[in-house]
């Protein structure tokens, strides 16, 4: 049984999660630009999470490429 389909679906799932995170960060970034300091804290926290999620996508992608 090949795990390629599983890896691809995992990659697509992580990509979808990343897009949702980016969309949710947009409001906090806009609020921060307008002077809301709490939104800036939330935005920075979200950006750290974004960085971690992006590195997970890279790891899944590399493992998929190695198996192919």
PyMOL Python script that loads the backbone (N, CA, C, O; Angstrom):
from pymol import cmd

cmd.read_pdbstr("""\
ATOM      1  N   UNK A   1       0.842  -1.181   0.000  1.00  0.00           N
ATOM      2  CA  UNK A   1       0.000   0.000   0.000  1.00  0.00           C
ATOM      3  C   UNK A   1       0.879   1.234   0.000  1.00  0.00           C
ATOM      4  O   UNK A   1       1.772   1.357   0.839  1.00  0.00           O
ATOM      5  N   UNK A   2       0.645   2.135  -0.913  1.00  0.00           N
ATOM      6  CA  UNK A   2       1.424   3.355  -1.034  1.00  0.00           C
ATOM      7  C   UNK A   2       0.908   4.409  -0.069  1.00  0.00           C
ATOM      8  O   UNK A   2      -0.298   4.534   0.143  1.00  0.00           O
ATOM      9  N   UNK A   3       1.831   5.166   0.516  1.00  0.00           N
ATOM     10  CA  UNK A   3       1.442   6.252   1.413  1.00  0.00           C
ATOM     11  C   UNK A   3       1.429   7.592   0.687  1.00  0.00           C
ATOM     12  O   UNK A   3       1.230   8.638   1.304  1.00  0.00           O
ATOM     13  N   UNK A   4       1.643   7.554  -0.633  1.00  0.00           N
ATOM     14  CA  UNK A   4       1.715   8.795  -1.395  1.00  0.00           C
ATOM     15  C   UNK A   4       0.410   9.577  -1.315  1.00  0.00           C
ATOM     16  O   UNK A   4       0.437  10.798  -1.163  1.00  0.00           O
ATOM     17  N   UNK A   5      -0.722   8.907  -1.414  1.00  0.00           N
ATOM     18  CA  UNK A   5      -2.011   9.578  -1.316  1.00  0.00           C
ATOM     19  C   UNK A   5      -2.219  10.191   0.055  1.00  0.00           C
ATOM     20  O   UNK A   5      -2.777  11.281   0.179  1.00  0.00           O
ATOM     21  N   UNK A   6      -1.768   9.488   1.083  1.00  0.00           N
ATOM     22  CA  UNK A   6      -1.876  10.004   2.453  1.00  0.00           C
ATOM     23  C   UNK A   6      -1.026  11.250   2.613  1.00  0.00           C
ATOM     24  O   UNK A   6      -1.477  12.241   3.188  1.00  0.00           O
ATOM     25  N   UNK A   7       0.202  11.208   2.110  1.00  0.00           N
ATOM     26  CA  UNK A   7       1.105  12.349   2.223  1.00  0.00           C
ATOM     27  C   UNK A   7       0.538  13.550   1.474  1.00  0.00           C
ATOM     28  O   UNK A   7       0.608  14.678   1.961  1.00  0.00           O
ATOM     29  N   UNK A   8      -0.025  13.307   0.287  1.00  0.00           N
ATOM     30  CA  UNK A   8      -0.587  14.401  -0.504  1.00  0.00           C
ATOM     31  C   UNK A   8      -1.782  15.017   0.217  1.00  0.00           C
ATOM     32  O   UNK A   8      -1.919  16.239   0.262  1.00  0.00           O
ATOM     33  N   UNK A   9      -2.645  14.173   0.778  1.00  0.00           N
ATOM     34  CA  UNK A   9      -3.801  14.715   1.483  1.00  0.00           C
ATOM     35  C   UNK A   9      -3.352  15.452   2.743  1.00  0.00           C
ATOM     36  O   UNK A   9      -3.957  16.457   3.117  1.00  0.00           O
ATOM     37  N   UNK A  10      -2.309  14.970   3.395  1.00  0.00           N
ATOM     38  CA  UNK A  10      -1.776  15.663   4.573  1.00  0.00           C
ATOM     39  C   UNK A  10      -1.210  17.016   4.167  1.00  0.00           C
ATOM     40  O   UNK A  10      -1.396  18.011   4.867  1.00  0.00           O
ATOM     41  N   UNK A  11      -0.526  17.048   3.042  1.00  0.00           N
ATOM     42  CA  UNK A  11       0.043  18.295   2.538  1.00  0.00           C
ATOM     43  C   UNK A  11      -1.071  19.284   2.205  1.00  0.00           C
ATOM     44  O   UNK A  11      -0.979  20.462   2.552  1.00  0.00           O
ATOM     45  N   UNK A  12      -2.112  18.817   1.538  1.00  0.00           N
ATOM     46  CA  UNK A  12      -3.231  19.692   1.190  1.00  0.00           C
ATOM     47  C   UNK A  12      -3.970  20.183   2.437  1.00  0.00           C
ATOM     48  O   UNK A  12      -4.422  21.327   2.488  1.00  0.00           O
ATOM     49  N   UNK A  13      -4.088  19.314   3.433  1.00  0.00           N
ATOM     50  CA  UNK A  13      -4.751  19.705   4.676  1.00  0.00           C
ATOM     51  C   UNK A  13      -3.945  20.789   5.382  1.00  0.00           C
ATOM     52  O   UNK A  13      -4.515  21.775   5.852  1.00  0.00           O
ATOM     53  N   UNK A  14      -2.638  20.620   5.462  1.00  0.00           N
ATOM     54  CA  UNK A  14      -1.788  21.622   6.105  1.00  0.00           C
ATOM     55  C   UNK A  14      -1.812  22.934   5.320  1.00  0.00           C
ATOM     56  O   UNK A  14      -1.774  24.012   5.913  1.00  0.00           O
ATOM     57  N   UNK A  15      -1.874  22.848   3.999  1.00  0.00           N
ATOM     58  CA  UNK A  15      -1.951  24.054   3.180  1.00  0.00           C
ATOM     59  C   UNK A  15      -3.260  24.793   3.454  1.00  0.00           C
ATOM     60  O   UNK A  15      -3.268  26.019   3.562  1.00  0.00           O
ATOM     61  N   UNK A  16      -4.357  24.062   3.565  1.00  0.00           N
ATOM     62  CA  UNK A  16      -5.652  24.678   3.873  1.00  0.00           C
ATOM     63  C   UNK A  16      -5.620  25.356   5.237  1.00  0.00           C
ATOM     64  O   UNK A  16      -6.137  26.462   5.392  1.00  0.00           O
ATOM     65  N   UNK A  17      -5.022  24.705   6.217  1.00  0.00           N
ATOM     66  CA  UNK A  17      -4.900  25.293   7.544  1.00  0.00           C
ATOM     67  C   UNK A  17      -4.086  26.584   7.499  1.00  0.00           C
ATOM     68  O   UNK A  17      -4.411  27.557   8.180  1.00  0.00           O
ATOM     69  N   UNK A  18      -3.029  26.583   6.694  1.00  0.00           N
ATOM     70  CA  UNK A  18      -2.184  27.758   6.564  1.00  0.00           C
ATOM     71  C   UNK A  18      -2.960  28.924   5.949  1.00  0.00           C
ATOM     72  O   UNK A  18      -2.823  30.064   6.392  1.00  0.00           O
ATOM     73  N   UNK A  19      -3.768  28.642   4.938  1.00  0.00           N
ATOM     74  CA  UNK A  19      -4.563  29.696   4.299  1.00  0.00           C
ATOM     75  C   UNK A  19      -5.570  30.292   5.275  1.00  0.00           C
ATOM     76  O   UNK A  19      -5.771  31.507   5.297  1.00  0.00           O
ATOM     77  N   UNK A  20      -6.203  29.443   6.082  1.00  0.00           N
ATOM     78  CA  UNK A  20      -7.165  29.926   7.081  1.00  0.00           C
ATOM     79  C   UNK A  20      -6.457  30.813   8.103  1.00  0.00           C
ATOM     80  O   UNK A  20      -6.987  31.847   8.511  1.00  0.00           O
ATOM     81  N   UNK A  21      -5.268  30.405   8.510  1.00  0.00           N
ATOM     82  CA  UNK A  21      -4.500  31.188   9.469  1.00  0.00           C
ATOM     83  C   UNK A  21      -4.150  32.562   8.897  1.00  0.00           C
ATOM     84  O   UNK A  21      -4.246  33.571   9.596  1.00  0.00           O
ATOM     85  N   UNK A  22      -3.751  32.598   7.648  1.00  0.00           N
ATOM     86  CA  UNK A  22      -3.409  33.880   7.000  1.00  0.00           C
ATOM     87  C   UNK A  22      -4.635  34.784   6.949  1.00  0.00           C
ATOM     88  O   UNK A  22      -4.542  35.980   7.224  1.00  0.00           O
ATOM     89  N   UNK A  23      -5.780  34.213   6.597  1.00  0.00           N
ATOM     90  CA  UNK A  23      -7.010  35.003   6.538  1.00  0.00           C
ATOM     91  C   UNK A  23      -7.366  35.568   7.914  1.00  0.00           C
ATOM     92  O   UNK A  23      -7.807  36.713   8.022  1.00  0.00           O
ATOM     93  N   UNK A  24      -7.178  34.775   8.951  1.00  0.00           N
ATOM     94  CA  UNK A  24      -7.517  35.242  10.291  1.00  0.00           C
ATOM     95  C   UNK A  24      -6.531  36.302  10.783  1.00  0.00           C
ATOM     96  O   UNK A  24      -6.897  37.165  11.581  1.00  0.00           O
ATOM     97  N   UNK A  25      -5.302  36.242  10.318  1.00  0.00           N
ATOM     98  CA  UNK A  25      -4.305  37.239  10.710  1.00  0.00           C
ATOM     99  C   UNK A  25      -4.574  38.601  10.081  1.00  0.00           C
ATOM    100  O   UNK A  25      -4.189  39.630  10.635  1.00  0.00           O
ATOM    101  N   UNK A  26      -5.220  38.610   8.950  1.00  0.00           N
ATOM    102  CA  UNK A  26      -5.422  39.860   8.219  1.00  0.00           C
ATOM    103  C   UNK A  26      -6.140  40.907   9.065  1.00  0.00           C
ATOM    104  O   UNK A  26      -5.743  42.072   9.076  1.00  0.00           O
ATOM    105  N   UNK A  27      -7.192  40.504   9.773  1.00  0.00           N
ATOM    106  CA  UNK A  27      -7.938  41.452  10.592  1.00  0.00           C
ATOM    107  C   UNK A  27      -7.067  42.047  11.694  1.00  0.00           C
ATOM    108  O   UNK A  27      -7.111  43.252  11.944  1.00  0.00           O
ATOM    109  N   UNK A  28      -6.277  41.202  12.352  1.00  0.00           N
ATOM    110  CA  UNK A  28      -5.427  41.698  13.428  1.00  0.00           C
ATOM    111  C   UNK A  28      -4.331  42.619  12.903  1.00  0.00           C
ATOM    112  O   UNK A  28      -3.974  43.593  13.566  1.00  0.00           O
ATOM    113  N   UNK A  29      -3.802  42.326  11.735  1.00  0.00           N
ATOM    114  CA  UNK A  29      -2.775  43.192  11.140  1.00  0.00           C
ATOM    115  C   UNK A  29      -3.379  44.569  10.836  1.00  0.00           C
ATOM    116  O   UNK A  29      -2.772  45.598  11.132  1.00  0.00           O
ATOM    117  N   UNK A  30      -4.564  44.575  10.251  1.00  0.00           N
ATOM    118  CA  UNK A  30      -5.226  45.844   9.918  1.00  0.00           C
ATOM    119  C   UNK A  30      -5.522  46.638  11.191  1.00  0.00           C
ATOM    120  O   UNK A  30      -5.295  47.847  11.241  1.00  0.00           O
ATOM    121  N   UNK A  31      -6.027  45.954  12.213  1.00  0.00           N
ATOM    122  CA  UNK A  31      -6.320  46.634  13.473  1.00  0.00           C
ATOM    123  C   UNK A  31      -5.037  47.194  14.098  1.00  0.00           C
ATOM    124  O   UNK A  31      -5.039  48.287  14.665  1.00  0.00           O
ATOM    125  N   UNK A  32      -3.952  46.438  13.989  1.00  0.00           N
ATOM    126  CA  UNK A  32      -2.682  46.904  14.543  1.00  0.00           C
ATOM    127  C   UNK A  32      -2.181  48.151  13.824  1.00  0.00           C
ATOM    128  O   UNK A  32      -1.665  49.071  14.458  1.00  0.00           O
ATOM    129  N   UNK A  33      -2.330  48.182  12.528  1.00  0.00           N
ATOM    130  CA  UNK A  33      -1.919  49.355  11.756  1.00  0.00           C
ATOM    131  C   UNK A  33      -2.707  50.584  12.206  1.00  0.00           C
ATOM    132  O   UNK A  33      -2.186  51.699  12.202  1.00  0.00           O
ATOM    133  N   UNK A  34      -3.948  50.375  12.590  1.00  0.00           N
ATOM    134  CA  UNK A  34      -4.814  51.481  13.031  1.00  0.00           C
ATOM    135  C   UNK A  34      -4.563  51.866  14.491  1.00  0.00           C
ATOM    136  O   UNK A  34      -5.216  52.768  15.015  1.00  0.00           O
ATOM    137  N   UNK A  35      -3.611  51.178  15.157  1.00  0.00           N
ATOM    138  CA  UNK A  35      -3.235  51.578  16.502  1.00  0.00           C
ATOM    139  C   UNK A  35      -3.662  50.650  17.620  1.00  0.00           C
ATOM    140  O   UNK A  35      -3.408  50.959  18.784  1.00  0.00           O
ATOM    141  N   UNK A  36      -4.293  49.535  17.326  1.00  0.00           N
ATOM    142  CA  UNK A  36      -4.725  48.592  18.352  1.00  0.00           C
ATOM    143  C   UNK A  36      -3.544  47.706  18.744  1.00  0.00           C
ATOM    144  O   UNK A  36      -3.140  46.819  17.993  1.00  0.00           O
ATOM    145  N   UNK A  37      -2.993  47.963  19.942  1.00  0.00           N
ATOM    146  CA  UNK A  37      -1.798  47.229  20.374  1.00  0.00           C
ATOM    147  C   UNK A  37      -2.091  45.761  20.681  1.00  0.00           C
ATOM    148  O   UNK A  37      -1.235  44.907  20.452  1.00  0.00           O
ATOM    149  N   UNK A  38      -3.270  45.457  21.188  1.00  0.00           N
ATOM    150  CA  UNK A  38      -3.637  44.066  21.474  1.00  0.00           C
ATOM    151  C   UNK A  38      -3.685  43.246  20.190  1.00  0.00           C
ATOM    152  O   UNK A  38      -3.301  42.077  20.170  1.00  0.00           O
ATOM    153  N   UNK A  39      -4.158  43.873  19.128  1.00  0.00           N
ATOM    154  CA  UNK A  39      -4.193  43.189  17.838  1.00  0.00           C
ATOM    155  C   UNK A  39      -2.772  42.908  17.355  1.00  0.00           C
ATOM    156  O   UNK A  39      -2.530  41.896  16.696  1.00  0.00           O
ATOM    157  N   UNK A  40      -1.841  43.786  17.674  1.00  0.00           N
ATOM    158  CA  UNK A  40      -0.441  43.558  17.313  1.00  0.00           C
ATOM    159  C   UNK A  40       0.125  42.347  18.019  1.00  0.00           C
ATOM    160  O   UNK A  40       0.877  41.574  17.426  1.00  0.00           O
ATOM    161  N   UNK A  41      -0.236  42.172  19.297  1.00  0.00           N
ATOM    162  CA  UNK A  41       0.221  40.998  20.055  1.00  0.00           C
ATOM    163  C   UNK A  41      -0.348  39.731  19.418  1.00  0.00           C
ATOM    164  O   UNK A  41       0.367  38.749  19.219  1.00  0.00           O
ATOM    165  N   UNK A  42      -1.641  39.767  19.101  1.00  0.00           N
ATOM    166  CA  UNK A  42      -2.274  38.598  18.459  1.00  0.00           C
ATOM    167  C   UNK A  42      -1.649  38.321  17.097  1.00  0.00           C
ATOM    168  O   UNK A  42      -1.443  37.165  16.730  1.00  0.00           O
ATOM    169  N   UNK A  43      -1.349  39.377  16.347  1.00  0.00           N
ATOM    170  CA  UNK A  43      -0.759  39.214  15.019  1.00  0.00           C
ATOM    171  C   UNK A  43       0.623  38.576  15.119  1.00  0.00           C
ATOM    172  O   UNK A  43       0.952  37.674  14.348  1.00  0.00           O
ATOM    173  N   UNK A  44       1.426  39.040  16.063  1.00  0.00           N
ATOM    174  CA  UNK A  44       2.780  38.461  16.209  1.00  0.00           C
ATOM    175  C   UNK A  44       2.714  37.004  16.631  1.00  0.00           C
ATOM    176  O   UNK A  44       3.486  36.175  16.151  1.00  0.00           O
ATOM    177  N   UNK A  45       1.786  36.693  17.534  1.00  0.00           N
ATOM    178  CA  UNK A  45       1.604  35.299  17.949  1.00  0.00           C
ATOM    179  C   UNK A  45       1.179  34.448  16.752  1.00  0.00           C
ATOM    180  O   UNK A  45       1.678  33.341  16.552  1.00  0.00           O
ATOM    181  N   UNK A  46       0.250  34.984  15.962  1.00  0.00           N
ATOM    182  CA  UNK A  46      -0.211  34.271  14.775  1.00  0.00           C
ATOM    183  C   UNK A  46       0.884  34.092  13.740  1.00  0.00           C
ATOM    184  O   UNK A  46       0.947  33.062  13.068  1.00  0.00           O
ATOM    185  N   UNK A  47       1.747  35.093  13.609  1.00  0.00           N
ATOM    186  CA  UNK A  47       2.853  34.988  12.650  1.00  0.00           C
ATOM    187  C   UNK A  47       3.857  33.919  13.071  1.00  0.00           C
ATOM    188  O   UNK A  47       4.420  33.222  12.227  1.00  0.00           O
ATOM    189  N   UNK A  48       4.080  33.793  14.386  1.00  0.00           N
ATOM    190  CA  UNK A  48       4.957  32.707  14.853  1.00  0.00           C
ATOM    191  C   UNK A  48       4.341  31.352  14.534  1.00  0.00           C
ATOM    192  O   UNK A  48       5.037  30.424  14.123  1.00  0.00           O
ATOM    193  N   UNK A  49       3.029  31.248  14.727  1.00  0.00           N
ATOM    194  CA  UNK A  49       2.320  30.009  14.391  1.00  0.00           C
ATOM    195  C   UNK A  49       2.382  29.744  12.891  1.00  0.00           C
ATOM    196  O   UNK A  49       2.545  28.603  12.459  1.00  0.00           O
ATOM    197  N   UNK A  50       2.252  30.799  12.109  1.00  0.00           N
ATOM    198  CA  UNK A  50       2.353  30.694  10.651  1.00  0.00           C
ATOM    199  C   UNK A  50       3.717  30.144  10.240  1.00  0.00           C
ATOM    200  O   UNK A  50       3.815  29.280   9.368  1.00  0.00           O
ATOM    201  N   UNK A  51       4.750  30.651  10.870  1.00  0.00           N
ATOM    202  CA  UNK A  51       6.113  30.187  10.581  1.00  0.00           C
ATOM    203  C   UNK A  51       6.254  28.692  10.884  1.00  0.00           C
ATOM    204  O   UNK A  51       6.827  27.943  10.092  1.00  0.00           O
ATOM    205  N   UNK A  52       5.732  28.271  12.025  1.00  0.00           N
ATOM    206  CA  UNK A  52       5.811  26.854  12.398  1.00  0.00           C
ATOM    207  C   UNK A  52       5.012  25.977  11.436  1.00  0.00           C
ATOM    208  O   UNK A  52       5.469  24.905  11.039  1.00  0.00           O
ATOM    209  N   UNK A  53       3.820  26.437  11.065  1.00  0.00           N
ATOM    210  CA  UNK A  53       2.997  25.669  10.126  1.00  0.00           C
ATOM    211  C   UNK A  53       3.663  25.578   8.754  1.00  0.00           C
ATOM    212  O   UNK A  53       3.602  24.539   8.097  1.00  0.00           O
ATOM    213  N   UNK A  54       4.295  26.665   8.326  1.00  0.00           N
ATOM    214  CA  UNK A  54       4.986  26.648   7.034  1.00  0.00           C
ATOM    215  C   UNK A  54       6.133  25.649   7.050  1.00  0.00           C
ATOM    216  O   UNK A  54       6.360  24.949   6.063  1.00  0.00           O
ATOM    217  N   UNK A  55       6.856  25.577   8.160  1.00  0.00           N
ATOM    218  CA  UNK A  55       7.962  24.613   8.219  1.00  0.00           C
ATOM    219  C   UNK A  55       7.435  23.180   8.221  1.00  0.00           C
ATOM    220  O   UNK A  55       8.088  22.282   7.690  1.00  0.00           O
ATOM    221  N   UNK A  56       6.260  22.958   8.813  1.00  0.00           N
ATOM    222  CA  UNK A  56       5.652  21.627   8.759  1.00  0.00           C
ATOM    223  C   UNK A  56       5.286  21.252   7.327  1.00  0.00           C
ATOM    224  O   UNK A  56       5.452  20.101   6.922  1.00  0.00           O
ATOM    225  N   UNK A  57       4.793  22.214   6.568  1.00  0.00           N
ATOM    226  CA  UNK A  57       4.458  21.964   5.161  1.00  0.00           C
ATOM    227  C   UNK A  57       5.716  21.580   4.392  1.00  0.00           C
ATOM    228  O   UNK A  57       5.685  20.667   3.566  1.00  0.00           O
ATOM    229  N   UNK A  58       6.809  22.263   4.654  1.00  0.00           N
ATOM    230  CA  UNK A  58       8.075  21.943   3.987  1.00  0.00           C
ATOM    231  C   UNK A  58       8.496  20.517   4.321  1.00  0.00           C
ATOM    232  O   UNK A  58       8.918  19.775   3.435  1.00  0.00           O
ATOM    233  N   UNK A  59       8.386  20.127   5.589  1.00  0.00           N
ATOM    234  CA  UNK A  59       8.773  18.770   6.002  1.00  0.00           C
ATOM    235  C   UNK A  59       7.922  17.713   5.302  1.00  0.00           C
ATOM    236  O   UNK A  59       8.445  16.709   4.819  1.00  0.00           O
ATOM    237  N   UNK A  60       6.613  17.942   5.248  1.00  0.00           N
ATOM    238  CA  UNK A  60       5.714  16.979   4.593  1.00  0.00           C
ATOM    239  C   UNK A  60       6.028  16.911   3.104  1.00  0.00           C
ATOM    240  O   UNK A  60       6.052  15.828   2.519  1.00  0.00           O
ATOM    241  N   UNK A  61       6.266  18.054   2.501  1.00  0.00           N
ATOM    242  CA  UNK A  61       6.579  18.095   1.072  1.00  0.00           C
ATOM    243  C   UNK A  61       7.877  17.341   0.771  1.00  0.00           C
ATOM    244  O   UNK A  61       7.955  16.581  -0.194  1.00  0.00           O
ATOM    245  N   UNK A  62       8.881  17.558   1.600  1.00  0.00           N
ATOM    246  CA  UNK A  62      10.160  16.856   1.394  1.00  0.00           C
ATOM    247  C   UNK A  62      10.003  15.355   1.561  1.00  0.00           C
ATOM    248  O   UNK A  62      10.574  14.582   0.792  1.00  0.00           O
ATOM    249  N   UNK A  63       9.234  14.937   2.561  1.00  0.00           N
ATOM    250  CA  UNK A  63       9.050  13.493   2.744  1.00  0.00           C
ATOM    251  C   UNK A  63       8.264  12.889   1.582  1.00  0.00           C
ATOM    252  O   UNK A  63       8.514  11.751   1.186  1.00  0.00           O
ATOM    253  N   UNK A  64       7.319  13.644   1.038  1.00  0.00           N
ATOM    254  CA  UNK A  64       6.576  13.177  -0.128  1.00  0.00           C
ATOM    255  C   UNK A  64       7.493  13.025  -1.327  1.00  0.00           C
ATOM    256  O   UNK A  64       7.406  12.041  -2.061  1.00  0.00           O
ATOM    257  N   UNK A  65       8.380  14.006  -1.528  1.00  0.00           N
ATOM    258  CA  UNK A  65       9.313  13.953  -2.656  1.00  0.00           C
ATOM    259  C   UNK A  65      10.295  12.793  -2.519  1.00  0.00           C
ATOM    260  O   UNK A  65      10.648  12.156  -3.511  1.00  0.00           O
ATOM    261  N   UNK A  66      10.733  12.521  -1.302  1.00  0.00           N
ATOM    262  CA  UNK A  66      11.674  11.421  -1.089  1.00  0.00           C
ATOM    263  C   UNK A  66      11.051  10.062  -1.382  1.00  0.00           C
ATOM    264  O   UNK A  66      11.728   9.147  -1.851  1.00  0.00           O
ATOM    265  N   UNK A  67       9.757   9.937  -1.101  1.00  0.00           N
ATOM    266  CA  UNK A  67       9.066   8.669  -1.322  1.00  0.00           C
ATOM    267  C   UNK A  67       8.738   8.430  -2.787  1.00  0.00           C
ATOM    268  O   UNK A  67       8.522   7.292  -3.204  1.00  0.00           O
ATOM    269  N   UNK A  68       8.703   9.501  -3.566  1.00  0.00           N
ATOM    270  CA  UNK A  68       8.322   9.371  -4.984  1.00  0.00           C
ATOM    271  C   UNK A  68       9.445   8.806  -5.809  1.00  0.00           C
ATOM    272  O   UNK A  68       9.295   8.631  -7.018  1.00  0.00           O
TER     273      UNK A  68
END
""", "prot")
cmd.dss("prot")
cmd.show_as("cartoon", "prot")
cmd.util.cbc("prot")
cmd.orient("prot")
